[in-house]
Amino acid sequence: MPLPSHAFDAVSWHNRKADKYGRVEFGSNHYQAGGRWQRRSVLVAARWDRVTLHDPDDDTVIAVHPRAYGRAESVRDPALVVHQLAAKPRAWGESEIRADFPDIVRRWFDERDPDDLAASLKAVSAACRDCSFDAVAKAAAALIETRKPERLHAHQLTPHARRLDQGQDTHYAHEPDLSVYDRFLDDHE
């Protein structure tokens, strides 16, 4: 007999309720669903290599995590946590993703006043909607190192992080030379 035309998807489905941190327990491990899912029901699709969390109402994917086979592991995506952190920036000092940022970004966040910290975390959160957390963290480090801004902005982070996600080597070391435009304007006045 011929093989089936579609691969068999070996998956088991489970309903779970997220805890107050937006984590879903499956097996003996916790998987991060995000702050929006605190104390809400989540549909868990468990495969041999990954655990996918779904919205039970419309089956949209909330998060995809590698499956953990150890005991009492917490599997999280920093991008999901940064969204929570942007809503509660005073939790920065005790955040579970604080260590996921490069040293320069961590120190820079520590030195910000509450308003600049809140705005910068929101910018990181917005950039994480379009790019990977690692790329956004690297883009933030590059911005801080070269431009020393008072606060981060998503319109600066996102394009740089996108280029990093695409494998392009980008840096902010050289600002564009705009002096040619100054000379042009001087000649035409």
N, CA and C atoms as an extended XYZ file, in Angstrom:
567
Properties=species:S:1:pos:R:3:atomname:S:1:resname:S:1:resid:I:1 pbc="F F F"
N         0.846       -1.190        0.000 N   MET     1
C         0.000        0.000        0.000 CA  MET     1
C         0.888        1.249        0.000 C   MET     1
N         0.426        2.309       -0.628 N   PRO     2
C         1.210        3.542       -0.640 CA  PRO     2
C         1.153        4.231        0.729 C   PRO     2
N         2.195        5.017        0.993 N   LEU     3
C         2.220        5.781        2.244 CA  LEU     3
C         1.167        6.881        2.194 C   LEU     3
N         0.666        7.304        3.357 N   PRO     4
C        -0.314        8.389        3.369 CA  PRO     4
C         0.278        9.671        2.773 C   PRO     4
N        -0.555       10.472        2.157 N   SER     5
C        -0.080       11.699        1.510 CA  SER     5
C         0.250       12.788        2.524 C   SER     5
N        -0.281       12.685        3.733 N   HIS     6
C        -0.012       13.680        4.781 CA  HIS     6
C         0.692       13.009        5.954 C   HIS     6
N         1.662       13.692        6.506 N   ALA     7
C         2.386       13.157        7.660 CA  ALA     7
C         1.464       13.114        8.879 C   ALA     7
N         1.648       12.094        9.703 N   PHE     8
C         0.868       11.969       10.925 CA  PHE     8
C         1.448       12.914       11.972 C   PHE     8
N         0.605       13.776       12.528 N   ASP     9
C         1.030       14.727       13.552 CA  ASP     9
C         0.777       14.090       14.918 C   ASP     9
N         1.826       13.594       15.529 N   ALA    10
C         1.714       12.950       16.837 CA  ALA    10
C         1.661       14.037       17.902 C   ALA    10
N         0.461       14.396       18.281 N   VAL    11
C         0.259       15.486       19.235 CA  VAL    11
C        -0.809       15.077       20.242 C   VAL    11
N        -0.608       15.518       21.473 N   SER    12
C        -1.658       15.324       22.473 CA  SER    12
C        -2.127       16.717       22.917 C   SER    12
N        -3.421       16.877       23.075 N   TRP    13
C        -4.025       18.166       23.414 CA  TRP    13
C        -4.491       18.154       24.860 C   TRP    13
N        -4.249       19.275       25.551 N   HIS    14
C        -4.609       19.375       26.959 CA  HIS    14
C        -5.115       20.787       27.258 C   HIS    14
N        -6.105       20.877       28.118 N   ASN    15
C        -6.554       22.177       28.620 CA  ASN    15
C        -5.859       22.452       29.932 C   ASN    15
N        -5.259       23.620       30.065 N   ARG    16
C        -4.592       24.012       31.304 CA  ARG    16
C        -4.957       25.449       31.626 C   ARG    16
N        -4.886       25.781       32.901 N   LYS    17
C        -5.133       27.149       33.335 CA  LYS    17
C        -3.792       27.773       33.719 C   LYS    17
N        -3.521       28.967       33.187 N   ALA    18
C        -2.274       29.661       33.490 CA  ALA    18
C        -2.314       30.182       34.921 C   ALA    18
N        -1.135       30.295       35.538 N   ASP    19
C        -1.049       30.826       36.895 CA  ASP    19
C        -1.026       32.362       36.859 C   ASP    19
N        -0.798       32.988       37.997 N   LYS    20
C        -0.848       34.445       38.084 CA  LYS    20
C         0.312       35.118       37.345 C   LYS    20
N         1.321       34.347       36.929 N   TYR    21
C         2.438       34.879       36.157 CA  TYR    21
C         2.296       34.604       34.657 C   TYR    21
N         1.202       33.971       34.261 N   GLY    22
C         0.990       33.646       32.854 CA  GLY    22
C         1.734       32.404       32.415 C   GLY    22
N         2.062       31.520       33.364 N   ARG    23
C         2.756       30.276       33.054 CA  ARG    23
C         1.768       29.120       33.085 C   ARG    23
N         1.951       28.174       32.184 N   VAL    24
C         1.089       27.003       32.094 CA  VAL    24
C         1.913       25.785       32.511 C   VAL    24
N         1.376       24.994       33.422 N   GLU    25
C         2.078       23.783       33.849 CA  GLU    25
C         1.660       22.623       32.955 C   GLU    25
N         2.656       21.936       32.415 N   PHE    26
C         2.417       20.730       31.644 CA  PHE    26
C         3.490       19.738       32.041 C   PHE    26
N         3.080       18.560       32.431 N   GLY    27
C         4.020       17.599       32.997 CA  GLY    27
C         4.486       18.172       34.325 C   GLY    27
N         5.762       18.238       34.538 N   SER    28
C         6.266       18.854       35.764 CA  SER    28
C         6.964       20.181       35.453 C   SER    28
N         6.728       20.723       34.251 N   ASN    29
C         7.401       21.937       33.823 CA  ASN    29
C         6.410       23.073       33.581 C   ASN    29
N         6.922       24.300       33.593 N   HIS    30
C         6.098       25.482       33.339 CA  HIS    30
C         6.517       26.118       32.016 C   HIS    30
N         5.530       26.496       31.210 N   TYR    31
C         5.762       27.132       29.922 CA  TYR    31
C         5.096       28.508       29.941 C   TYR    31
N         5.846       29.525       29.519 N   GLN    32
C         5.376       30.905       29.566 CA  GLN    32
C         4.370       31.166       28.453 C   GLN    32
N         3.177       31.631       28.846 N   ALA    33
C         2.167       32.040       27.870 CA  ALA    33
C         2.135       33.549       27.734 C   ALA    33
N         2.540       34.255       28.772 N   GLY    34
C         2.532       35.716       28.740 CA  GLY    34
C         1.515       36.273       29.712 C   GLY    34
N         1.716       37.525       30.071 N   GLY    35
C         0.881       38.172       31.076 CA  GLY    35
C        -0.586       38.271       30.717 C   GLY    35
N        -0.891       38.347       29.433 N   ARG    36
C        -2.305       38.419       29.018 CA  ARG    36
C        -3.089       37.183       29.430 C   ARG    36
N        -2.397       36.088       29.667 N   TRP    37
C        -3.060       34.808       29.920 CA  TRP    37
C        -3.103       34.452       31.397 C   TRP    37
N        -2.848       35.407       32.272 N   GLN    38
C        -2.902       35.141       33.707 CA  GLN    38
C        -4.274       34.601       34.100 C   GLN    38
N        -4.241       33.443       34.753 N   ARG    39
C        -5.443       32.790       35.284 CA  ARG    39
C        -6.518       32.525       34.215 C   ARG    39
N        -6.090       32.339       32.989 N   ARG    40
C        -7.013       32.019       31.898 CA  ARG    40
C        -6.696       30.634       31.361 C   ARG    40
N        -7.660       30.064       30.718 N   SER    41
C        -7.505       28.732       30.145 CA  SER    41
C        -6.683       28.803       28.856 C   SER    41
N        -5.792       27.842       28.692 N   VAL    42
C        -4.915       27.760       27.525 CA  VAL    42
C        -4.957       26.329       27.008 C   VAL    42
N        -4.931       26.182       25.694 N   LEU    43
C        -4.913       24.867       25.068 CA  LEU    43
C        -3.457       24.510       24.765 C   LEU    43
N        -3.009       23.359       25.255 N   VAL    44
C        -1.618       22.925       25.111 CA  VAL    44
C        -1.547       21.794       24.085 C   VAL    44
N        -0.713       21.992       23.052 N   ALA    45
C        -0.449       20.948       22.056 CA  ALA    45
C         0.963       20.437       22.319 C   ALA    45
N         1.067       19.201       22.811 N   ALA    46
C         2.368       18.634       23.186 CA  ALA    46
C         2.836       17.666       22.104 C   ALA    46
N         3.988       17.968       21.555 N   ARG    47
C         4.651       17.094       20.597 CA  ARG    47
C         5.962       16.627       21.215 C   ARG    47
N         6.647       15.723       20.575 N   TRP    48
C         7.889       15.190       21.157 CA  TRP    48
C         8.961       16.259       21.313 C   TRP    48
N         8.962       17.271       20.430 N   ASP    49
C        10.040       18.253       20.439 CA  ASP    49
C         9.626       19.652       20.895 C   ASP    49
N         8.339       19.921       20.949 N   ARG    50
C         7.889       21.261       21.314 CA  ARG    50
C         6.513       21.241       21.955 C   ARG    50
N         6.249       22.317       22.678 N   VAL    51
C         4.941       22.533       23.294 CA  VAL    51
C         4.401       23.840       22.727 C   VAL    51
N         3.222       23.763       22.129 N   THR    52
C         2.608       24.941       21.531 CA  THR    52
C         1.381       25.316       22.358 C   THR    52
N         1.320       26.582       22.744 N   LEU    53
C         0.190       27.077       23.523 CA  LEU    53
C        -0.763       27.820       22.585 C   LEU    53
N        -2.055       27.475       22.681 N   HIS    54
C        -3.071       28.038       21.793 CA  HIS    54
C        -4.162       28.738       22.599 C   HIS    54
N        -4.770       29.737       21.966 N   ASP    55
C        -5.968       30.371       22.506 CA  ASP    55
C        -7.110       29.381       22.290 C   ASP    55
N        -7.821       28.969       23.345 N   PRO    56
C        -8.869       27.963       23.166 CA  PRO    56
C       -10.080       28.478       22.385 C   PRO    56
N       -10.241       29.796       22.281 N   ASP    57
C       -11.400       30.342       21.579 CA  ASP    57
C       -11.245       30.315       20.065 C   ASP    57
N       -10.073       30.729       19.561 N   ASP    58
C        -9.920       30.802       18.109 CA  ASP    58
C        -8.715       30.022       17.588 C   ASP    58
N        -8.044       29.269       18.446 N   ASP    59
C        -6.931       28.392       18.097 CA  ASP    59
C        -5.697       29.132       17.575 C   ASP    59
N        -5.591       30.434       17.849 N   THR    60
C        -4.372       31.138       17.457 CA  THR    60
C        -3.228       30.708       18.370 C   THR    60
N        -2.040       30.714       17.820 N   VAL    61
C        -0.856       30.294       18.577 CA  VAL    61
C        -0.407       31.438       19.481 C   VAL    61
N        -0.270       31.134       20.759 N   ILE    62
C         0.202       32.104       21.750 CA  ILE    62
C         1.715       32.061       21.832 C   ILE    62
N         2.258       30.865       21.945 N   ALA    63
C         3.708       30.697       22.086 CA  ALA    63
C         4.091       29.277       21.683 C   ALA    63
N         5.335       29.155       21.215 N   VAL    64
C         5.908       27.848       20.887 CA  VAL    64
C         7.215       27.732       21.666 C   VAL    64
N         7.327       26.664       22.449 N   HIS    65
C         8.512       26.450       23.280 CA  HIS    65
C         9.097       25.076       22.984 C   HIS    65
N        10.423       24.916       23.131 N   PRO    66
C        10.982       23.566       23.051 CA  PRO    66
C        10.483       22.750       24.236 C   PRO    66
N        10.210       21.499       24.009 N   ARG    67
C         9.682       20.670       25.098 CA  ARG    67
C        10.792       20.328       26.077 C   ARG    67
N        10.490       20.511       27.349 N   ALA    68
C        11.437       20.189       28.415 CA  ALA    68
C        11.077       18.824       28.988 C   ALA    68
N        12.084       17.999       29.159 N   TYR    69
C        11.847       16.674       29.716 CA  TYR    69
C        12.400       16.535       31.130 C   TYR    69
N        12.991       17.600       31.658 N   GLY    70
C        13.507       17.558       33.017 CA  GLY    70
C        12.382       17.719       34.022 C   GLY    70
N        12.742       17.970       35.250 N   ARG    71
C        11.765       18.161       36.317 CA  ARG    71
C        11.786       19.602       36.775 C   ARG    71
N        10.615       20.189       36.896 N   ALA    72
C        10.421       21.533       37.446 CA  ALA    72
C        11.240       22.599       36.711 C   ALA    72
N        11.289       22.495       35.384 N   GLU    73
C        11.946       23.525       34.587 CA  GLU    73
C        10.920       24.585       34.215 C   GLU    73
N        11.391       25.801       34.043 N   SER    74
C        10.534       26.892       33.594 CA  SER    74
C        11.018       27.312       32.216 C   SER    74
N        10.204       27.062       31.209 N   VAL    75
C        10.555       27.379       29.833 CA  VAL    75
C         9.853       28.675       29.473 C   VAL    75
N        10.652       29.663       29.050 N   ARG    76
C        10.055       30.966       28.772 CA  ARG    76
C        10.686       31.587       27.553 C   ARG    76
N         9.966       32.514       26.980 N   ASP    77
C        10.452       33.326       25.882 CA  ASP    77
C        10.556       34.740       26.430 C   ASP    77
N        11.759       35.336       26.459 N   PRO    78
C        11.894       36.679       27.025 CA  PRO    78
C        10.994       37.711       26.354 C   PRO    78
N        10.670       37.507       25.080 N   ALA    79
C         9.794       38.461       24.386 CA  ALA    79
C         8.411       38.495       25.017 C   ALA    79
N         7.926       37.360       25.505 N   LEU    80
C         6.626       37.338       26.164 CA  LEU    80
C         6.690       38.034       27.520 C   LEU    80
N         7.800       37.889       28.209 N   VAL    81
C         7.951       38.491       29.531 CA  VAL    81
C         8.153       39.998       29.420 C   VAL    81
N         8.844       40.450       28.367 N   VAL    82
C         9.104       41.883       28.235 CA  VAL    82
C         7.806       42.656       28.047 C   VAL    82
N         6.792       42.027       27.459 N   HIS    83
C         5.491       42.689       27.324 CA  HIS    83
C         4.876       42.949       28.703 C   HIS    83
N         5.001       41.985       29.602 N   GLN    84
C         4.525       42.165       30.973 CA  GLN    84
C         5.337       43.243       31.674 C   GLN    84
N         6.615       43.215       31.483 N   LEU    85
C         7.515       44.153       32.133 CA  LEU    85
C         7.247       45.586       31.665 C   LEU    85
N         6.893       45.760       30.413 N   ALA    86
C         6.574       47.092       29.897 CA  ALA    86
C         5.338       47.657       30.592 C   ALA    86
N         4.435       46.782       30.982 N   ALA    87
C         3.230       47.232       31.691 CA  ALA    87
C         3.519       47.543       33.164 C   ALA    87
N         4.545       46.907       33.732 N   LYS    88
C         4.907       47.114       35.140 CA  LYS    88
C         6.416       47.339       35.248 C   LYS    88
N         6.895       48.515       34.822 N   PRO    89
C         8.345       48.736       34.764 CA  PRO    89
C         9.050       48.740       36.119 C   PRO    89
N         8.317       48.952       37.210 N   ARG    90
C         8.972       48.924       38.529 CA  ARG    90
C         9.461       47.534       38.898 C   ARG    90
N         9.017       46.523       38.171 N   ALA    91
C         9.454       45.151       38.429 CA  ALA    91
C        10.787       44.845       37.752 C   ALA    91
N        11.372       45.812       37.070 N   TRP    92
C        12.623       45.585       36.344 CA  TRP    92
C        13.713       44.978       37.224 C   TRP    92
N        13.900       45.495       38.415 N   GLY    93
C        14.977       45.040       39.288 CA  GLY    93
C        14.901       43.571       39.653 C   GLY    93
N        13.698       43.011       39.710 N   GLU    94
C        13.520       41.605       40.080 CA  GLU    94
C        13.054       40.754       38.909 C   GLU    94
N        13.125       41.282       37.709 N   SER    95
C        12.603       40.578       36.540 CA  SER    95
C        13.390       39.315       36.239 C   SER    95
N        12.684       38.294       35.823 N   GLU    96
C        13.324       37.031       35.469 CA  GLU    96
C        14.111       37.134       34.163 C   GLU    96
N        13.851       38.150       33.334 N   ILE    97
C        14.588       38.285       32.075 CA  ILE    97
C        15.698       39.329       32.160 C   ILE    97
N        15.904       39.903       33.316 N   ARG    98
C        16.950       40.918       33.493 CA  ARG    98
C        18.300       40.387       33.011 C   ARG    98
N        18.604       39.150       33.338 N   ALA    99
C        19.885       38.542       32.957 CA  ALA    99
C        19.964       38.220       31.466 C   ALA    99
N        18.838       38.233       30.754 N   ASP   100
C        18.842       37.938       29.320 CA  ASP   100
C        19.327       39.116       28.481 C   ASP   100
N        19.371       40.303       29.071 N   PHE   101
C        19.857       41.482       28.362 CA  PHE   101
C        21.375       41.560       28.472 C   PHE   101
N        22.040       42.131       27.455 N   PRO   102
C        23.494       42.351       27.569 CA  PRO   102
C        23.802       43.279       28.746 C   PRO   102
N        25.013       43.175       29.284 N   ASP   103
C        25.409       43.973       30.455 CA  ASP   103
C        25.183       45.462       30.251 C   ASP   103
N        25.540       45.971       29.086 N   ILE   104
C        25.414       47.405       28.845 CA  ILE   104
C        23.946       47.857       28.918 C   ILE   104
N        23.036       47.034       28.432 N   VAL   105
C        21.605       47.369       28.466 CA  VAL   105
C        21.089       47.278       29.897 C   VAL   105
N        21.505       46.252       30.599 N   ARG   106
C        21.068       46.069       31.985 CA  ARG   106
C        21.504       47.256       32.840 C   ARG   106
N        22.776       47.652       32.737 N   ARG   107
C        23.261       48.805       33.508 CA  ARG   107
C        22.540       50.092       33.106 C   ARG   107
N        22.309       50.251       31.807 N   TRP   108
C        21.634       51.446       31.302 CA  TRP   108
C        20.208       51.523       31.849 C   TRP   108
N        19.482       50.389       31.820 N   PHE   109
C        18.129       50.360       32.390 CA  PHE   109
C        18.160       50.684       33.882 C   PHE   109
N        19.152       50.153       34.588 N   ASP   110
C        19.255       50.402       36.033 CA  ASP   110
C        19.411       51.885       36.349 C   ASP   110
N        20.030       52.644       35.467 N   GLU   111
C        20.300       54.065       35.706 CA  GLU   111
C        19.167       54.985       35.262 C   GLU   111
N        18.157       54.463       34.593 N   ARG   112
C        17.082       55.305       34.060 CA  ARG   112
C        16.135       55.751       35.167 C   ARG   112
N        15.555       56.940       34.988 N   ASP   113
C        14.487       57.358       35.895 CA  ASP   113
C        13.233       56.575       35.498 C   ASP   113
N        12.209       56.526       36.354 N   PRO   114
C        11.044       55.671       36.079 CA  PRO   114
C        10.349       55.947       34.740 C   PRO   114
N        10.257       57.209       34.334 N   ASP   115
C         9.582       57.520       33.070 CA  ASP   115
C        10.382       57.033       31.866 C   ASP   115
N        11.708       57.270       31.890 N   ASP   116
C        12.555       56.812       30.785 CA  ASP   116
C        12.616       55.285       30.732 C   ASP   116
N        12.642       54.645       31.899 N   LEU   117
C        12.653       53.187       31.952 CA  LEU   117
C        11.365       52.629       31.355 C   LEU   117
N        10.227       53.192       31.751 N   ALA   118
C         8.932       52.719       31.242 CA  ALA   118
C         8.855       52.885       29.730 C   ALA   118
N         9.251       54.047       29.222 N   ALA   119
C         9.202       54.292       27.777 CA  ALA   119
C        10.152       53.358       27.026 C   ALA   119
N        11.325       53.129       27.579 N   SER   120
C        12.308       52.258       26.920 CA  SER   120
C        11.854       50.803       26.902 C   SER   120
N        11.252       50.332       28.002 N   LEU   121
C        10.738       48.960       28.029 CA  LEU   121
C         9.583       48.791       27.048 C   LEU   121
N         8.764       49.832       26.911 N   LYS   122
C         7.673       49.778       25.920 CA  LYS   122
C         8.242       49.717       24.503 C   LYS   122
N         9.338       50.437       24.262 N   ALA   123
C         9.972       50.397       22.947 CA  ALA   123
C        10.536       49.001       22.659 C   ALA   123
N        11.163       48.396       23.655 N   VAL   124
C        11.683       47.035       23.491 CA  VAL   124
C        10.533       46.063       23.233 C   VAL   124
N         9.449       46.225       23.981 N   SER   125
C         8.273       45.371       23.804 CA  SER   125
C         7.702       45.517       22.397 C   SER   125
N         7.587       46.744       21.916 N   ALA   126
C         7.053       46.984       20.566 CA  ALA   126
C         7.966       46.376       19.506 C   ALA   126
N         9.266       46.505       19.670 N   ALA   127
C        10.203       45.937       18.705 CA  ALA   127
C        10.144       44.405       18.714 C   ALA   127
N         9.866       43.818       19.882 N   CYS   128
C         9.780       42.351       19.988 CA  CYS   128
C         8.558       41.790       19.272 C   CYS   128
N         7.599       42.626       18.934 N   ARG   129
C         6.439       42.146       18.174 CA  ARG   129
C         6.839       41.796       16.747 C   ARG   129
N         7.877       42.475       16.229 N   ASP   130
C         8.303       42.273       14.852 CA  ASP   130
C         9.606       41.493       14.719 C   ASP   130
N        10.381       41.414       15.794 N   CYS   131
C        11.724       40.834       15.721 CA  CYS   131
C        11.956       39.904       16.907 C   CYS   131
N        13.016       39.128       16.812 N   SER   132
C        13.352       38.227       17.915 CA  SER   132
C        13.904       39.023       19.094 C   SER   132
N        13.743       38.485       20.289 N   PHE   133
C        14.241       39.158       21.483 CA  PHE   133
C        15.748       39.355       21.413 C   PHE   133
N        16.475       38.348       20.954 N   ASP   134
C        17.936       38.457       20.889 CA  ASP   134
C        18.363       39.603       19.980 C   ASP   134
N        17.696       39.748       18.835 N   ALA   135
C        18.038       40.824       17.911 CA  ALA   135
C        17.719       42.187       18.517 C   ALA   135
N        16.593       42.292       19.211 N   VAL   136
C        16.215       43.555       19.844 CA  VAL   136
C        17.210       43.913       20.950 C   VAL   136
N        17.623       42.921       21.736 N   ALA   137
C        18.585       43.178       22.806 CA  ALA   137
C        19.925       43.639       22.231 C   ALA   137
N        20.371       43.019       21.131 N   LYS   138
C        21.624       43.442       20.489 CA  LYS   138
C        21.498       44.841       19.897 C   LYS   138
N        20.337       45.131       19.292 N   ALA   139
C        20.108       46.466       18.727 CA  ALA   139
C        20.107       47.520       19.830 C   ALA   139
N        19.494       47.201       20.967 N   ALA   140
C        19.489       48.136       22.099 CA  ALA   140
C        20.908       48.380       22.599 C   ALA   140
N        21.700       47.326       22.682 N   ALA   141
C        23.087       47.481       23.131 CA  ALA   141
C        23.875       48.376       22.174 C   ALA   141
N        23.673       48.182       20.879 N   ALA   142
C        24.381       49.001       19.887 CA  ALA   142
C        23.958       50.460       19.976 C   ALA   142
N        22.668       50.695       20.137 N   LEU   143
C        22.170       52.073       20.267 CA  LEU   143
C        22.738       52.749       21.506 C   LEU   143
N        22.711       52.049       22.601 N   ILE   144
C        23.189       52.621       23.872 CA  ILE   144
C        24.679       52.898       23.800 C   ILE   144
N        25.408       51.979       23.212 N   GLU   145
C        26.861       52.132       23.152 CA  GLU   145
C        27.291       53.290       22.261 C   GLU   145
N        26.601       53.482       21.137 N   THR   146
C        27.053       54.484       20.178 CA  THR   146
C        26.346       55.828       20.299 C   THR   146
N        25.077       55.814       20.668 N   ARG   147
C        24.311       57.072       20.669 CA  ARG   147
C        24.005       57.616       22.055 C   ARG   147
N        24.117       56.796       23.064 N   LYS   148
C        23.867       57.192       24.455 CA  LYS   148
C        22.548       57.971       24.606 C   LYS   148
N        21.434       57.371       24.213 N   PRO   149
C        20.143       58.075       24.281 CA  PRO   149
C        19.609       58.158       25.711 C   PRO   149
N        18.689       59.072       25.931 N   GLU   150
C        18.006       59.173       27.227 CA  GLU   150
C        16.991       58.050       27.375 C   GLU   150
N        16.358       57.693       26.256 N   ARG   151
C        15.408       56.579       26.243 CA  ARG   151
C        15.433       55.915       24.878 C   ARG   151
N        15.020       54.656       24.851 N   LEU   152
C        14.974       53.907       23.597 CA  LEU   152
C        13.646       54.156       22.908 C   LEU   152
N        13.652       54.062       21.576 N   HIS   153
C        12.441       54.241       20.782 CA  HIS   153
C        12.307       53.067       19.817 C   HIS   153
N        11.082       52.593       19.655 N   ALA   154
C        10.838       51.441       18.782 CA  ALA   154
C        11.226       51.734       17.339 C   ALA   154
N        11.036       52.969       16.877 N   HIS   155
C        11.366       53.283       15.483 CA  HIS   155
C        12.871       53.229       15.227 C   HIS   155
N        13.686       53.254       16.277 N   GLN   156
C        15.128       53.074       16.127 CA  GLN   156
C        15.521       51.605       16.299 C   GLN   156
N        14.888       50.934       17.238 N   LEU   157
C        15.231       49.539       17.530 CA  LEU   157
C        14.791       48.574       16.434 C   LEU   157
N        13.567       48.720       15.967 N   THR   158
C        12.968       47.729       15.065 CA  THR   158
C        13.741       47.544       13.756 C   THR   158
N        14.100       48.611       13.032 N   PRO   159
C        14.824       48.367       11.769 CA  PRO   159
C        16.181       47.682       11.983 C   PRO   159
N        16.886       48.093       13.021 N   HIS   160
C        18.188       47.482       13.308 CA  HIS   160
C        18.017       46.011       13.686 C   HIS   160
N        17.019       45.720       14.521 N   ALA   161
C        16.764       44.333       14.931 CA  ALA   161
C        16.324       43.475       13.741 C   ALA   161
N        15.540       44.043       12.840 N   ARG   162
C        15.142       43.290       11.639 CA  ARG   162
C        16.362       42.894       10.812 C   ARG   162
N        17.282       43.835       10.648 N   ARG   163
C        18.500       43.526        9.889 CA  ARG   163
C        19.302       42.434       10.594 C   ARG   163
N        19.370       42.488       11.907 N   LEU   164
C        20.080       41.439       12.650 CA  LEU   164
C        19.394       40.088       12.474 C   LEU   164
N        18.061       40.073       12.509 N   ASP   165
C        17.317       38.821       12.303 CA  ASP   165
C        17.574       38.242       10.912 C   ASP   165
N        17.809       39.118        9.929 N   GLN   166
C        18.049       38.668        8.557 CA  GLN   166
C        19.509       38.308        8.310 C   GLN   166
N        20.328       38.410        9.367 N   GLY   167
C        21.723       38.015        9.253 CA  GLY   167
C        22.641       39.097        8.717 C   GLY   167
N        22.140       40.303        8.590 N   GLN   168
C        22.988       41.397        8.119 CA  GLN   168
C        23.802       41.949        9.280 C   GLN   168
N        25.062       42.223        9.037 N   ASP   169
C        25.925       42.798       10.064 CA  ASP   169
C        25.742       44.307       10.024 C   ASP   169
N        25.068       44.835       11.008 N   THR   170
C        24.820       46.275       11.055 CA  THR   170
C        25.459       46.846       12.301 C   THR   170
N        25.784       48.099       12.237 N   HIS   171
C        26.332       48.770       13.398 CA  HIS   171
C        26.039       50.255       13.294 C   HIS   171
N        26.114       50.893       14.423 N   TYR   172
C        25.878       52.323       14.495 CA  TYR   172
C        27.180       53.092       14.672 C   TYR   172
N        28.293       52.468       14.380 N   ALA   173
C        29.573       53.109       14.670 CA  ALA   173
C        29.785       54.370       13.829 C   ALA   173
N        29.256       54.389       12.607 N   HIS   174
C        29.491       55.540       11.741 CA  HIS   174
C        28.176       56.236       11.422 C   HIS   174
N        28.083       57.462       11.826 N   GLU   175
C        26.927       58.272       11.456 CA  GLU   175
C        27.108       58.696        9.995 C   GLU   175
N        26.041       58.889        9.261 N   PRO   176
C        26.207       59.328        7.869 CA  PRO   176
C        26.806       60.736        7.821 C   PRO   176
N        27.601       60.979        6.804 N   ASP   177
C        28.220       62.288        6.625 CA  ASP   177
C        27.252       63.180        5.851 C   ASP   177
N        26.669       64.113        6.542 N   LEU   178
C        25.687       65.006        5.926 CA  LEU   178
C        26.280       66.353        5.539 C   LEU   178
N        27.594       66.486        5.644 N   SER   179
C        28.228       67.768        5.356 CA  SER   179
C        28.051       68.176        3.896 C   SER   179
N        27.917       67.216        2.989 N   VAL   180
C        27.694       67.544        1.587 CA  VAL   180
C        26.398       68.335        1.414 C   VAL   180
N        25.392       68.040        2.214 N   TYR   181
C        24.139       68.786        2.132 CA  TYR   181
C        24.306       70.188        2.691 C   TYR   181
N        25.116       70.330        3.720 N   ASP   182
C        25.387       71.659        4.269 CA  ASP   182
C        26.068       72.524        3.218 C   ASP   182
N        27.048       71.969        2.500 N   ARG   183
C        27.734       72.724        1.456 CA  ARG   183
C        26.768       73.077        0.336 C   ARG   183
N        25.893       72.150       -0.010 N   PHE   184
C        24.912       72.401       -1.061 CA  PHE   184
C        24.006       73.572       -0.679 C   PHE   184
N        23.544       73.571        0.564 N   LEU   185
C        22.659       74.637        1.016 CA  LEU   185
C        23.402       75.980        1.069 C   LEU   185
N        24.666       75.948        1.477 N   ASP   186
C        25.448       77.176        1.533 CA  ASP   186
C        25.640       77.761        0.144 C   ASP   186
N        25.827       76.900       -0.860 N   ASP   187
C        26.042       77.377       -2.223 CA  ASP   187
C        24.780       77.948       -2.862 C   ASP   187
N        23.615       77.535       -2.380 N   HIS   188
C        22.358       77.956       -3.012 CA  HIS   188
C        21.586       78.982       -2.194 C   HIS   188
N        22.237       79.622       -1.295 N   GLU   189
C        21.529       80.645       -0.495 CA  GLU   189
C        21.756       82.001       -1.052 C   GLU   189
